[in-house]
């Protein structure tokens, strides 16, 4: 299964690179990028779009990684509470109880 996942990942990466290269070859028109405060030199439309795509992907991965780290920390705390509870249950089961006769 891991081998198949690696093959599929490699195919997706190669397909993405091929589409990116074709897109870059078809969009050679140079345009400046105006960011309100600063205007970048004219570059090809494809370059600006691919840079925006890459930055968006990186920001998305960063956002997801913070969520994943928070969830892992929460899971670790829950596991520690569970182990503490199991230890307490084990202690309570081992403690002999007095039976009162009336």
MILO-417059 format. One record per residue: residue number from 0; z, y, x of N, C-alpha, C, O in turn; residue in one letter. Coordinates in steps of 0.2 Angstrom, whole numbers, plus 5000, padded with zeros to 4 digits. Layout:
MILO-417059
pos = NUM&n.Z = Z&n.Y = Y&n.X = X&ca.Z = Z&ca.Y = Y&ca.X = X&c.Z = Z&c.Y = Y&c.X = X&o.Z = Z&o.Y = Y&o.X = X&code = A
...
END
This chain:
MILO-417059
pos = 0&n.Z = 5000&n.Y = 4994&n.X = 5004&ca.Z = 5000&ca.Y = 5000&ca.X = 5000&c.Z = 5000&c.Y = 5006&c.X = 5004&o.Z = 4997&o.Y = 5011&o.X = 5003&code = X
pos = 1&n.Z = 5004&n.Y = 5006&n.X = 5010&ca.Z = 5004&ca.Y = 5012&ca.X = 5014&c.Z = 4997&c.Y = 5013&c.X = 5017&o.Z = 4995&o.Y = 5019&o.X = 5018&code = X
pos = 2&n.Z = 4994&n.Y = 5008&n.X = 5019&ca.Z = 4987&ca.Y = 5008&ca.X = 5022&c.Z = 4982&c.Y = 5012&c.X = 5017&o.Z = 4978&o.Y = 5016&o.X = 5019&code = X
pos = 3&n.Z = 4983&n.Y = 5010&n.X = 5011&ca.Z = 4978&ca.Y = 5012&ca.X = 5006&c.Z = 4980&c.Y = 5020&c.X = 5005&o.Z = 4975&o.Y = 5024&o.X = 5004&code = X
pos = 4&n.Z = 4986&n.Y = 5022&n.X = 5005&ca.Z = 4988&ca.Y = 5029&ca.X = 5004&c.Z = 4985&c.Y = 5033&c.X = 5010&o.Z = 4983&o.Y = 5038&o.X = 5009&code = X
pos = 5&n.Z = 4985&n.Y = 5030&n.X = 5016&ca.Z = 4983&ca.Y = 5034&ca.X = 5022&c.Z = 4975&c.Y = 5035&c.X = 5021&o.Z = 4973&o.Y = 5040&o.X = 5023&code = X
pos = 6&n.Z = 4972&n.Y = 5029&n.X = 5019&ca.Z = 4964&ca.Y = 5030&ca.X = 5018&c.Z = 4963&c.Y = 5035&c.X = 5013&o.Z = 4958&o.Y = 5039&o.X = 5014&code = X
pos = 7&n.Z = 4966&n.Y = 5035&n.X = 5007&ca.Z = 4965&ca.Y = 5040&ca.X = 5002&c.Z = 4967&c.Y = 5047&c.X = 5005&o.Z = 4963&o.Y = 5052&o.X = 5003&code = X
pos = 8&n.Z = 4972&n.Y = 5048&n.X = 5008&ca.Z = 4974&ca.Y = 5055&ca.X = 5011&c.Z = 4968&c.Y = 5057&c.X = 5016&o.Z = 4966&o.Y = 5063&o.X = 5016&code = X
pos = 9&n.Z = 4966&n.Y = 5053&n.X = 5020&ca.Z = 4961&ca.Y = 5054&ca.X = 5025&c.Z = 4954&c.Y = 5056&c.X = 5021&o.Z = 4951&o.Y = 5061&o.X = 5023&code = X
pos = 10&n.Z = 4953&n.Y = 5053&n.X = 5016&ca.Z = 4947&ca.Y = 5054&ca.X = 5012&c.Z = 4947&c.Y = 5061&c.X = 5009&o.Z = 4943&o.Y = 5065&o.X = 5008&code = X
pos = 11&n.Z = 4953&n.Y = 5063&n.X = 5006&ca.Z = 4954&ca.Y = 5069&ca.X = 5003&c.Z = 4954&c.Y = 5075&c.X = 5008&o.Z = 4951&o.Y = 5080&o.X = 5006&code = X
pos = 12&n.Z = 4957&n.Y = 5074&n.X = 5014&ca.Z = 4956&ca.Y = 5079&ca.X = 5019&c.Z = 4949&c.Y = 5080&c.X = 5021&o.Z = 4947&o.Y = 5086&o.X = 5022&code = X
pos = 13&n.Z = 4946&n.Y = 5075&n.X = 5022&ca.Z = 4939&ca.Y = 5075&ca.X = 5024&c.Z = 4934&c.Y = 5079&c.X = 5019&o.Z = 4930&o.Y = 5083&o.X = 5020&code = X
pos = 14&n.Z = 4935&n.Y = 5077&n.X = 5013&ca.Z = 4932&ca.Y = 5080&ca.X = 5007&c.Z = 4933&c.Y = 5087&c.X = 5007&o.Z = 4929&o.Y = 5092&o.X = 5006&code = X
pos = 15&n.Z = 4940&n.Y = 5089&n.X = 5007&ca.Z = 4942&ca.Y = 5096&ca.X = 5007&c.Z = 4938&c.Y = 5100&c.X = 5013&o.Z = 4936&o.Y = 5106&o.X = 5012&code = X
pos = 16&n.Z = 4938&n.Y = 5097&n.X = 5019&ca.Z = 4935&ca.Y = 5101&ca.X = 5025&c.Z = 4928&c.Y = 5102&c.X = 5023&o.Z = 4925&o.Y = 5107&o.X = 5025&code = X
pos = 17&n.Z = 4924&n.Y = 5096&n.X = 5021&ca.Z = 4917&ca.Y = 5097&ca.X = 5019&c.Z = 4916&c.Y = 5102&c.X = 5014&o.Z = 4911&o.Y = 5106&o.X = 5015&code = X
pos = 18&n.Z = 4920&n.Y = 5102&n.X = 5009&ca.Z = 4918&ca.Y = 5108&ca.X = 5004&c.Z = 4920&c.Y = 5115&c.X = 5007&o.Z = 4916&o.Y = 5119&o.X = 5005&code = X
pos = 19&n.Z = 4925&n.Y = 5115&n.X = 5011&ca.Z = 4926&ca.Y = 5122&ca.X = 5014&c.Z = 4921&c.Y = 5124&c.X = 5019&o.Z = 4919&o.Y = 5130&o.X = 5019&code = X
pos = 20&n.Z = 4918&n.Y = 5119&n.X = 5022&ca.Z = 4913&ca.Y = 5121&ca.X = 5027&c.Z = 4906&c.Y = 5123&c.X = 5023&o.Z = 4903&o.Y = 5128&o.X = 5025&code = X
pos = 21&n.Z = 4905&n.Y = 5119&n.X = 5018&ca.Z = 4899&ca.Y = 5121&ca.X = 5013&c.Z = 4900&c.Y = 5128&c.X = 5010&o.Z = 4895&o.Y = 5132&o.X = 5010&code = X
pos = 22&n.Z = 4906&n.Y = 5129&n.X = 5008&ca.Z = 4908&ca.Y = 5136&ca.X = 5005&c.Z = 4907&c.Y = 5141&c.X = 5010&o.Z = 4904&o.Y = 5146&o.X = 5008&code = X
pos = 23&n.Z = 4909&n.Y = 5140&n.X = 5016&ca.Z = 4909&ca.Y = 5145&ca.X = 5021&c.Z = 4901&c.Y = 5146&c.X = 5023&o.Z = 4899&o.Y = 5152&o.X = 5024&code = X
pos = 24&n.Z = 4897&n.Y = 5141&n.X = 5023&ca.Z = 4890&ca.Y = 5142&ca.X = 5025&c.Z = 4886&c.Y = 5146&c.X = 5020&o.Z = 4881&o.Y = 5149&o.X = 5021&code = X
pos = 25&n.Z = 4888&n.Y = 5145&n.X = 5013&ca.Z = 4885&ca.Y = 5148&ca.X = 5008&c.Z = 4887&c.Y = 5155&c.X = 5006&o.Z = 4883&o.Y = 5159&o.X = 5003&code = X
pos = 26&n.Z = 4893&n.Y = 5157&n.X = 5009&ca.Z = 4896&ca.Y = 5164&ca.X = 5007&c.Z = 4897&c.Y = 5168&c.X = 5014&o.Z = 4902&o.Y = 5169&o.X = 5016&code = X
pos = 27&n.Z = 4891&n.Y = 5170&n.X = 5017&ca.Z = 4892&ca.Y = 5174&ca.X = 5023&c.Z = 4892&c.Y = 5181&c.X = 5023&o.Z = 4893&o.Y = 5185&o.X = 5028&code = X
pos = 28&n.Z = 4892&n.Y = 5184&n.X = 5017&ca.Z = 4892&ca.Y = 5191&ca.X = 5016&c.Z = 4899&c.Y = 5194&c.X = 5018&o.Z = 4904&o.Y = 5192&o.X = 5016&code = X
pos = 29&n.Z = 4898&n.Y = 5199&n.X = 5022&ca.Z = 4905&ca.Y = 5202&ca.X = 5025&c.Z = 4907&c.Y = 5208&c.X = 5020&o.Z = 4904&o.Y = 5212&o.X = 5018&code = X
pos = 30&n.Z = 4914&n.Y = 5207&n.X = 5019&ca.Z = 4917&ca.Y = 5212&ca.X = 5014&c.Z = 4924&c.Y = 5214&c.X = 5018&o.Z = 4927&o.Y = 5210&o.X = 5021&code = X
pos = 31&n.Z = 4926&n.Y = 5220&n.X = 5017&ca.Z = 4932&ca.Y = 5222&ca.X = 5019&c.Z = 4938&c.Y = 5220&c.X = 5014&o.Z = 4936&o.Y = 5220&o.X = 5008&code = X
pos = 32&n.Z = 4944&n.Y = 5219&n.X = 5016&ca.Z = 4949&ca.Y = 5217&ca.X = 5012&c.Z = 4954&c.Y = 5223&c.X = 5012&o.Z = 4957&o.Y = 5225&o.X = 5017&code = X
pos = 33&n.Z = 4955&n.Y = 5226&n.X = 5006&ca.Z = 4959&ca.Y = 5232&ca.X = 5005&c.Z = 4966&c.Y = 5229&c.X = 5002&o.Z = 4966&o.Y = 5227&o.X = 4997&code = X
pos = 34&n.Z = 4971&n.Y = 5230&n.X = 5006&ca.Z = 4978&ca.Y = 5228&ca.X = 5004&c.Z = 4983&c.Y = 5234&c.X = 5002&o.Z = 4989&o.Y = 5234&o.X = 5004&code = X
pos = 35&n.Z = 4980&n.Y = 5239&n.X = 4999&ca.Z = 4984&ca.Y = 5245&ca.X = 4997&c.Z = 4986&c.Y = 5249&c.X = 5003&o.Z = 4984&o.Y = 5255&o.X = 5004&code = X
pos = 36&n.Z = 4989&n.Y = 5246&n.X = 5008&ca.Z = 4992&ca.Y = 5250&ca.X = 5014&c.Z = 4987&c.Y = 5249&c.X = 5020&o.Z = 4987&o.Y = 5254&o.X = 5024&code = X
pos = 37&n.Z = 4984&n.Y = 5244&n.X = 5020&ca.Z = 4980&ca.Y = 5243&ca.X = 5026&c.Z = 4973&c.Y = 5239&c.X = 5024&o.Z = 4973&o.Y = 5235&o.X = 5019&code = X
pos = 38&n.Z = 4968&n.Y = 5242&n.X = 5027&ca.Z = 4961&ca.Y = 5239&ca.X = 5026&c.Z = 4959&c.Y = 5235&c.X = 5032&o.Z = 4958&o.Y = 5237&o.X = 5037&code = X
pos = 39&n.Z = 4958&n.Y = 5228&n.X = 5031&ca.Z = 4955&ca.Y = 5224&ca.X = 5036&c.Z = 4948&c.Y = 5225&c.X = 5037&o.Z = 4944&o.Y = 5227&o.X = 5033&code = X
pos = 40&n.Z = 4946&n.Y = 5223&n.X = 5043&ca.Z = 4939&ca.Y = 5224&ca.X = 5045&c.Z = 4935&c.Y = 5219&c.X = 5040&o.Z = 4937&o.Y = 5214&o.X = 5038&code = X
pos = 41&n.Z = 4928&n.Y = 5221&n.X = 5039&ca.Z = 4924&ca.Y = 5216&ca.X = 5035&c.Z = 4923&c.Y = 5209&c.X = 5039&o.Z = 4922&o.Y = 5209&o.X = 5044&code = X
pos = 42&n.Z = 4924&n.Y = 5204&n.X = 5035&ca.Z = 4924&ca.Y = 5197&ca.X = 5037&c.Z = 4920&c.Y = 5194&c.X = 5031&o.Z = 4919&o.Y = 5197&o.X = 5026&code = X
pos = 43&n.Z = 4918&n.Y = 5188&n.X = 5032&ca.Z = 4914&ca.Y = 5184&ca.X = 5027&c.Z = 4919&c.Y = 5183&c.X = 5021&o.Z = 4925&o.Y = 5182&o.X = 5021&code = X
pos = 44&n.Z = 4916&n.Y = 5183&n.X = 5015&ca.Z = 4920&ca.Y = 5181&ca.X = 5009&c.Z = 4923&c.Y = 5174&c.X = 5009&o.Z = 4929&o.Y = 5174&o.X = 5007&code = X
pos = 45&n.Z = 4920&n.Y = 5170&n.X = 5012&ca.Z = 4922&ca.Y = 5163&ca.X = 5013&c.Z = 4929&c.Y = 5163&c.X = 5017&o.Z = 4933&o.Y = 5159&o.X = 5015&code = X
pos = 46&n.Z = 4929&n.Y = 5167&n.X = 5022&ca.Z = 4935&ca.Y = 5167&ca.X = 5026&c.Z = 4941&c.Y = 5170&c.X = 5023&o.Z = 4946&o.Y = 5167&o.X = 5023&code = X
pos = 47&n.Z = 4940&n.Y = 5175&n.X = 5019&ca.Z = 4945&ca.Y = 5178&ca.X = 5015&c.Z = 4948&c.Y = 5173&c.X = 5010&o.Z = 4954&o.Y = 5172&o.X = 5009&code = X
pos = 48&n.Z = 4943&n.Y = 5170&n.X = 5006&ca.Z = 4945&ca.Y = 5165&ca.X = 5001&c.Z = 4949&c.Y = 5159&c.X = 5004&o.Z = 4954&o.Y = 5157&o.X = 5002&code = X
pos = 49&n.Z = 4946&n.Y = 5156&n.X = 5010&ca.Z = 4949&ca.Y = 5151&ca.X = 5013&c.Z = 4956&c.Y = 5153&c.X = 5016&o.Z = 4961&o.Y = 5148&o.X = 5016&code = X
pos = 50&n.Z = 4957&n.Y = 5159&n.X = 5019&ca.Z = 4964&ca.Y = 5161&ca.X = 5021&c.Z = 4968&c.Y = 5161&c.X = 5015&o.Z = 4974&o.Y = 5159&o.X = 5016&code = X
pos = 51&n.Z = 4966&n.Y = 5164&n.X = 5009&ca.Z = 4970&ca.Y = 5165&ca.X = 5004&c.Z = 4972&c.Y = 5158&c.X = 5001&o.Z = 4978&o.Y = 5157&o.X = 4999&code = X
pos = 52&n.Z = 4968&n.Y = 5153&n.X = 5001&ca.Z = 4969&ca.Y = 5146&ca.X = 4999&c.Z = 4974&c.Y = 5143&c.X = 5004&o.Z = 4979&o.Y = 5140&o.X = 5001&code = X
pos = 53&n.Z = 4974&n.Y = 5144&n.X = 5010&ca.Z = 4978&ca.Y = 5141&ca.X = 5015&c.Z = 4985&c.Y = 5144&c.X = 5014&o.Z = 4990&o.Y = 5141&o.X = 5015&code = X
pos = 54&n.Z = 4986&n.Y = 5151&n.X = 5014&ca.Z = 4992&ca.Y = 5154&ca.X = 5013&c.Z = 4995&c.Y = 5152&c.X = 5006&o.Z = 5002&o.Y = 5151&o.X = 5006&code = X
pos = 55&n.Z = 4992&n.Y = 5151&n.X = 5001&ca.Z = 4994&ca.Y = 5149&ca.X = 4995&c.Z = 4997&c.Y = 5142&c.X = 4995&o.Z = 5002&o.Y = 5140&o.X = 4993&code = X
pos = 56&n.Z = 4993&n.Y = 5137&n.X = 4999&ca.Z = 4996&ca.Y = 5131&ca.X = 5000&c.Z = 5002&c.Y = 5130&c.X = 5004&o.Z = 5007&o.Y = 5127&o.X = 5002&code = X
pos = 57&n.Z = 5003&n.Y = 5135&n.X = 5009&ca.Z = 5009&ca.Y = 5135&ca.X = 5013&c.Z = 5015&c.Y = 5137&c.X = 5009&o.Z = 5020&o.Y = 5135&o.X = 5010&code = X
pos = 58&n.Z = 5014&n.Y = 5143&n.X = 5005&ca.Z = 5019&ca.Y = 5145&ca.X = 5001&c.Z = 5021&c.Y = 5140&c.X = 4996&o.Z = 5027&o.Y = 5140&o.X = 4994&code = X
pos = 59&n.Z = 5016&n.Y = 5137&n.X = 4993&ca.Z = 5018&ca.Y = 5131&ca.X = 4988&c.Z = 5022&c.Y = 5126&c.X = 4991&o.Z = 5027&o.Y = 5124&o.X = 4988&code = X
pos = 60&n.Z = 5020&n.Y = 5124&n.X = 4997&ca.Z = 5024&ca.Y = 5119&ca.X = 5001&c.Z = 5031&c.Y = 5121&c.X = 5003&o.Z = 5036&o.Y = 5117&o.X = 5002&code = X
pos = 61&n.Z = 5032&n.Y = 5127&n.X = 5005&ca.Z = 5038&ca.Y = 5130&ca.X = 5006&c.Z = 5043&c.Y = 5131&c.X = 5000&o.Z = 5049&o.Y = 5129&o.X = 5000&code = X
pos = 62&n.Z = 5040&n.Y = 5133&n.X = 4994&ca.Z = 5044&ca.Y = 5133&ca.X = 4988&c.Z = 5046&c.Y = 5126&c.X = 4986&o.Z = 5052&o.Y = 5125&o.X = 4984&code = X
pos = 63&n.Z = 5041&n.Y = 5121&n.X = 4987&ca.Z = 5043&ca.Y = 5114&ca.X = 4985&c.Z = 5048&c.Y = 5111&c.X = 4989&o.Z = 5053&o.Y = 5107&o.X = 4987&code = X
pos = 64&n.Z = 5048&n.Y = 5113&n.X = 4996&ca.Z = 5053&ca.Y = 5110&ca.X = 5001&c.Z = 5060&c.Y = 5113&c.X = 4999&o.Z = 5065&o.Y = 5109&o.X = 5000&code = X
pos = 65&n.Z = 5060&n.Y = 5119&n.X = 4997&ca.Z = 5067&ca.Y = 5121&ca.X = 4996&c.Z = 5070&c.Y = 5118&c.X = 4989&o.Z = 5076&o.Y = 5116&o.X = 4989&code = X
pos = 66&n.Z = 5066&n.Y = 5116&n.X = 4985&ca.Z = 5068&ca.Y = 5113&ca.X = 4979&c.Z = 5070&c.Y = 5106&c.X = 4981&o.Z = 5075&o.Y = 5103&o.X = 4978&code = X
pos = 67&n.Z = 5066&n.Y = 5102&n.X = 4985&ca.Z = 5068&ca.Y = 5096&ca.X = 4987&c.Z = 5074&c.Y = 5095&c.X = 4991&o.Z = 5078&o.Y = 5091&o.X = 4990&code = X
pos = 68&n.Z = 5075&n.Y = 5100&n.X = 4995&ca.Z = 5081&ca.Y = 5100&ca.X = 4999&c.Z = 5087&c.Y = 5101&c.X = 4995&o.Z = 5092&o.Y = 5098&o.X = 4996&code = X
pos = 69&n.Z = 5087&n.Y = 5106&n.X = 4990&ca.Z = 5092&ca.Y = 5107&ca.X = 4985&c.Z = 5094&c.Y = 5101&c.X = 4981&o.Z = 5100&o.Y = 5099&o.X = 4980&code = X
pos = 70&n.Z = 5088&n.Y = 5097&n.X = 4979&ca.Z = 5090&ca.Y = 5091&ca.X = 4975&c.Z = 5093&c.Y = 5085&c.X = 4980&o.Z = 5097&o.Y = 5082&o.X = 4977&code = X
pos = 71&n.Z = 5091&n.Y = 5085&n.X = 4986&ca.Z = 5094&ca.Y = 5080&ca.X = 4990&c.Z = 5101&c.Y = 5082&c.X = 4992&o.Z = 5105&o.Y = 5077&o.X = 4992&code = X
pos = 72&n.Z = 5103&n.Y = 5088&n.X = 4992&ca.Z = 5110&ca.Y = 5090&ca.X = 4993&c.Z = 5114&c.Y = 5088&c.X = 4987&o.Z = 5119&o.Y = 5085&o.X = 4988&code = X
pos = 73&n.Z = 5111&n.Y = 5089&n.X = 4981&ca.Z = 5114&ca.Y = 5087&ca.X = 4975&c.Z = 5115&c.Y = 5080&c.X = 4974&o.Z = 5120&o.Y = 5077&o.X = 4972&code = X
pos = 74&n.Z = 5110&n.Y = 5076&n.X = 4976&ca.Z = 5111&ca.Y = 5069&ca.X = 4976&c.Z = 5116&c.Y = 5066&c.X = 4981&o.Z = 5120&o.Y = 5062&o.X = 4979&code = X
pos = 75&n.Z = 5116&n.Y = 5069&n.X = 4987&ca.Z = 5121&ca.Y = 5067&ca.X = 4992&c.Z = 5128&c.Y = 5068&c.X = 4989&o.Z = 5133&o.Y = 5064&o.X = 4990&code = X
pos = 76&n.Z = 5129&n.Y = 5074&n.X = 4986&ca.Z = 5136&ca.Y = 5076&ca.X = 4983&c.Z = 5138&c.Y = 5071&c.X = 4977&o.Z = 5143&o.Y = 5068&o.X = 4977&code = X
pos = 77&n.Z = 5133&n.Y = 5069&n.X = 4973&ca.Z = 5134&ca.Y = 5064&ca.X = 4968&c.Z = 5135&c.Y = 5057&c.X = 4971&o.Z = 5140&o.Y = 5054&o.X = 4968&code = X
pos = 78&n.Z = 5132&n.Y = 5055&n.X = 4976&ca.Z = 5133&ca.Y = 5049&ca.X = 4979&c.Z = 5141&c.Y = 5049&c.X = 4982&o.Z = 5144&o.Y = 5043&o.X = 4981&code = X
pos = 79&n.Z = 5143&n.Y = 5054&n.X = 4985&ca.Z = 5150&ca.Y = 5054&ca.X = 4988&c.Z = 5155&c.Y = 5054&c.X = 4982&o.Z = 5160&o.Y = 5050&o.X = 4983&code = X
pos = 80&n.Z = 5153&n.Y = 5057&n.X = 4976&ca.Z = 5158&ca.Y = 5057&ca.X = 4971&c.Z = 5158&c.Y = 5050&c.X = 4968&o.Z = 5163&o.Y = 5047&o.X = 4966&code = X
pos = 81&n.Z = 5152&n.Y = 5046&n.X = 4968&ca.Z = 5152&ca.Y = 5039&ca.X = 4965&c.Z = 5156&c.Y = 5035&c.X = 4970&o.Z = 5160&o.Y = 5031&o.X = 4967&code = X
pos = 82&n.Z = 5155&n.Y = 5035&n.X = 4976&ca.Z = 5159&ca.Y = 5031&ca.X = 4981&c.Z = 5166&c.Y = 5032&c.X = 4980&o.Z = 5170&o.Y = 5028&o.X = 4981&code = X
pos = 83&n.Z = 5168&n.Y = 5039&n.X = 4979&ca.Z = 5175&ca.Y = 5040&ca.X = 4979&c.Z = 5178&c.Y = 5037&c.X = 4972&o.Z = 5184&o.Y = 5034&o.X = 4972&code = X
pos = 84&n.Z = 5174&n.Y = 5037&n.X = 4967&ca.Z = 5176&ca.Y = 5034&ca.X = 4961&c.Z = 5176&c.Y = 5027&c.X = 4961&o.Z = 5181&o.Y = 5023&o.X = 4958&code = X
pos = 85&n.Z = 5172&n.Y = 5024&n.X = 4965&ca.Z = 5172&ca.Y = 5016&ca.X = 4966&c.Z = 5178&c.Y = 5014&c.X = 4970&o.Z = 5181&o.Y = 5009&o.X = 4968&code = X
pos = 86&n.Z = 5179&n.Y = 5018&n.X = 4975&ca.Z = 5185&ca.Y = 5016&ca.X = 4979&c.Z = 5192&c.Y = 5017&c.X = 4974&o.Z = 5196&o.Y = 5013&o.X = 4975&code = X
pos = 87&n.Z = 5192&n.Y = 5022&n.X = 4970&ca.Z = 5198&ca.Y = 5023&ca.X = 4966&c.Z = 5198&c.Y = 5017&c.X = 4961&o.Z = 5204&o.Y = 5014&o.X = 4960&code = X
pos = 88&n.Z = 5193&n.Y = 5015&n.X = 4958&ca.Z = 5193&ca.Y = 5009&ca.X = 4953&c.Z = 5195&c.Y = 5003&c.X = 4957&o.Z = 5199&o.Y = 4999&o.X = 4954&code = X
pos = 89&n.Z = 5193&n.Y = 5002&n.X = 4963&ca.Z = 5195&ca.Y = 4996&ca.X = 4967&c.Z = 5202&c.Y = 4996&c.X = 4968&o.Z = 5205&o.Y = 4991&o.X = 4968&code = X
pos = 90&n.Z = 5205&n.Y = 5002&n.X = 4970&ca.Z = 5212&ca.Y = 5002&ca.X = 4971&c.Z = 5216&c.Y = 5001&c.X = 4965&o.Z = 5221&o.Y = 4997&o.X = 4965&code = X
pos = 91&n.Z = 5214&n.Y = 5003&n.X = 4959&ca.Z = 5217&ca.Y = 5002&ca.X = 4953&c.Z = 5217&c.Y = 4995&c.X = 4951&o.Z = 5221&o.Y = 4992&o.X = 4948&code = X
pos = 92&n.Z = 5211&n.Y = 4992&n.X = 4952&ca.Z = 5211&ca.Y = 4984&ca.X = 4951&c.Z = 5215&c.Y = 4980&c.X = 4955&o.Z = 5218&o.Y = 4975&o.X = 4953&code = X
pos = 93&n.Z = 5216&n.Y = 4982&n.X = 4961&ca.Z = 5220&ca.Y = 4978&ca.X = 4966&c.Z = 5228&c.Y = 4980&c.X = 4965&o.Z = 5232&o.Y = 4976&o.X = 4967&code = X
pos = 94&n.Z = 5230&n.Y = 4985&n.X = 4961&ca.Z = 5237&ca.Y = 4987&ca.X = 4960&c.Z = 5239&c.Y = 4982&c.X = 4955&o.Z = 5237&o.Y = 4982&o.X = 4949&code = X
pos = 95&n.Z = 5245&n.Y = 4978&n.X = 4956&ca.Z = 5247&ca.Y = 4974&ca.X = 4951&c.Z = 5251&c.Y = 4979&c.X = 4946&o.Z = 5254&o.Y = 4984&o.X = 4947&code = X
pos = 96&n.Z = 5250&n.Y = 4977&n.X = 4939&ca.Z = 5253&ca.Y = 4980&ca.X = 4934&c.Z = 5259&c.Y = 4976&c.X = 4931&o.Z = 5259&o.Y = 4970&o.X = 4931&code = X
pos = 97&n.Z = 5264&n.Y = 4980&n.X = 4929&ca.Z = 5270&ca.Y = 4977&ca.X = 4927&c.Z = 5269&c.Y = 4976&c.X = 4919&o.Z = 5267&o.Y = 4980&o.X = 4916&code = X
pos = 98&n.Z = 5271&n.Y = 4970&n.X = 4917&ca.Z = 5270&ca.Y = 4968&ca.X = 4910&c.Z = 5277&c.Y = 4969&c.X = 4907&o.Z = 5282&o.Y = 4965&o.X = 4909&code = X
pos = 99&n.Z = 5278&n.Y = 4973&n.X = 4902&ca.Z = 5284&ca.Y = 4974&ca.X = 4899&c.Z = 5285&c.Y = 4969&c.X = 4893&o.Z = 5281&o.Y = 4968&o.X = 4889&code = X
pos = 100&n.Z = 5291&n.Y = 4966&n.X = 4893&ca.Z = 5292&ca.Y = 4961&ca.X = 4888&c.Z = 5298&c.Y = 4964&c.X = 4883&o.Z = 5303&o.Y = 4966&o.X = 4886&code = X
pos = 101&n.Z = 5296&n.Y = 4965&n.X = 4877&ca.Z = 5301&ca.Y = 4967&ca.X = 4873&c.Z = 5303&c.Y = 4963&c.X = 4867&o.Z = 5307&o.Y = 4964&o.X = 4863&code = X
END
